[in-house]
Amino acid sequence: MAARPAYLDLNQEALDREYNNRAQRPGPEFDAFMARCAADSAEARHILPCALDIPYGPSAEETLDVFTPAGAKGAPVNIFFHGGYWRAFNKSEFSYVALGPAQRGIVTVVVNYALIPAATMATLIDQCRRAVLWAARHIGAYGGDLDRLYLSGHSAGGHIVAMLLAQDAAVELPRAAIAGACAISGVYELEPVRRCFLNKTLGFTDEDIAHFSPRTLAPTLRCPLLVAVGARESAEFLRQSRDFAATWKASYGRIETAIISDKDHFSIRTDLSDPNAPMTALMLDHLNRALQSAPAT
């Protein structure tokens, strides 16, 4: 008897494989990737003017790092949310994402947030919203323009970006200040995640699926959004990006999509250390066009 599908037409083994990004890079290869990220992040903290571990809230996890190109004043600001399936990593492992934007005169804010299961998804999203509010009030002291904010994130960070644009999550955000956003390799519906191996840690409930699946929510903060994914990512990650972008485009149309050739779930984010790499160049072009089309404040 054929195994019963766990989600869509995928059995449990196939579904687990689709969401196990680490398995796509066997042990030594993944270790080398993480070592490169650590080295590039250390380089970013060494060569870029930066302010580290700035609190944006009361808890120990609520901190952020600001990377400012030398001499920046009134510069555009890219606020980045890291991935890790909401359960792993911290901001210090992603300092390198500031390297590419810095060479184009852009201030980068890398946000830390509490992880599941110590925190709930509701807490995590609220923290990220408050990090954006902090930037909208204080980034001028670090060379950034309060009225030229751009949101970006990878994997779980792509989900966070979408949530910040969706429904009630956008209520408190300074809409006029947020010119655009980029969601990279994101997860936009949580039901398949709940049905795979990840839910042993994440513990998603029916309520979580309903409240925190951006594909089923309305885009309230309607700035231009770029949805990007690597051509070599799993079929489920490609489907997630395609279906999410199609749903939101039908709602308000300000969506651009991109499939980045020869990039997998990991190489697409290491691109961000290089301003000329495909993902970075695409994101920075989108950022510039979003700023040009933003209403004057």
Buried (B, 14 or more C-beta within 10 A) or exposed (E): EEEEEBBEEBBBEBBBBBBEBBEBBEEEEBEEBBEBBBEBBEBBBEEBBBEBEBEBBEEEBBBBBBBBBEEBEEBBBBBBBBBBBBBEBBBBBBBBBBBBBBBBBBBBBBBBBBBBEEBBBEBBBBBBBBBBBBBBEBBBEBBBBBBBBBBBBBBBBBBBBBBBBBBEBBEEBBEBBBBBBBBBBBBBBBBBBBBBBBBEBBEBBEEBBEBBBBBBBBBBBBBBBBBBBBEBBBEBBBBBBBEBBEBBBEEEEBBBBBBBEEBBBBBBBBBBBBBEBBBBBBBBEBBBBBBEEBEEE
